[in-house]
Amino acid sequence: MLIFFLIFIYIFFVFVSTFSKSELPLRERVLLAISILFVYLYSMPSISEGFYWLTSVFIYQLGISLIMLLVILYKNSSFPMTNLKKNVIVMSAFLVSVAAIGTSEIITFLILCITAFAFFINYQKLNLITKTKYRIYLLFTLSVVISAAFVFSSPGNSLRALEFDNSKNFLYTFNTSFVYLFRNLFSWIFLSPLIPISLLLSPLLIKLFNGDEAISKTKMFYRIGIKYLALFLILYTVYFITIWNIGESPYGRTVNIVYFIFLMGWFYILSFVLKFIQIKFDFKFEHFSNRINFFILIAISLFLFKSNNIKTAGAELIRGSAIRYDKNLNQRYIQIENSDTESCLVDSIRNKPRTFFMYDITRNPDNPYNLWYSKYFNKKSIILRSNEK
């Protein structure tokens, strides 16, 4: 888990650097990446389903990493290079896209959005690019669409939907998706350090799109509106797909993806908003930042006193909660293995680390977790003692 987390941080830094290398020096790129990553980890909807549960790591967090890697490869393919190097990048992008599509339906949808955007951009520039390059983009797009069709039409999706009562209920899905999206947007914007961090990063973000100064104010305002609308539709569609399939509130691991896409969209569009403000009002963000940085840092510090993922993970690391939990869990296993009876009574393990994602057995022998325990240890039943919950 630690190795994957470090790889995720590295890919995220390269991802940020890909869009800022020509405008920001290394020190400012590191600051930008660390600040955004801080906000992501601080308010991650379910940290236990993010980096502490192996299944989620290799389905959702790996999917996010592959999306970032795909964008990095796409961005680098636009730079001047030899044909051999370009072919290697294109082939790598194809393999990464197929791998990402294989992780989950949500990641598949996001890959389709990225591919559609890239295809649209290249279609607009058709007269500026060679026919060979355009054929490559066309073949890449077709391969992504075909791969996505296999994922969405797989029998597993239909079988899974049968387990949920409200699945495939359009009105319920349509309304519930709005409710969850607006509720989460309010929390992410106003109940997290997102706004203070955004103000702190404003002098850096405004440097990212200096080329847009020549665009008229009206046209820039129109583009910003389109970007916000596109971001909202993408976030809403992710919720819609999830609730449509399971008929209930989306799992934390899915909301983690929505939150990540929201943050990327937030800071990306904010760069254009800041540029628009600078052009329209001749506002100097450098002076603005120097005056309020101290107060912004105080505000961020105050947020750290609140319950948050970073504080929780740090506290549990210092207290050794995971080590104690692992020790108690192994003691339970030994007790079950050494028991001569067909039905075992065990104690519950208290003080489960909040960063862990797992369910424990109960007093009900027919509970799925009890049944799985019993089958694994070849026992008739395994339940908690009567004085346990």
Helices and strands as residue ranges (DSSP letters): H 2-20, H 26-43, G 47-49, H 54-56, I 57-61, H 62-76, H 83-101, H 105-124, G 126-128, H 131-152, H 155-161, H 170-190, H 194-205, G 210-214, H 217-246, H 252-281, H 285-305, H 309-319, H 321-338, E 343-346, H 368-377, E 381-384
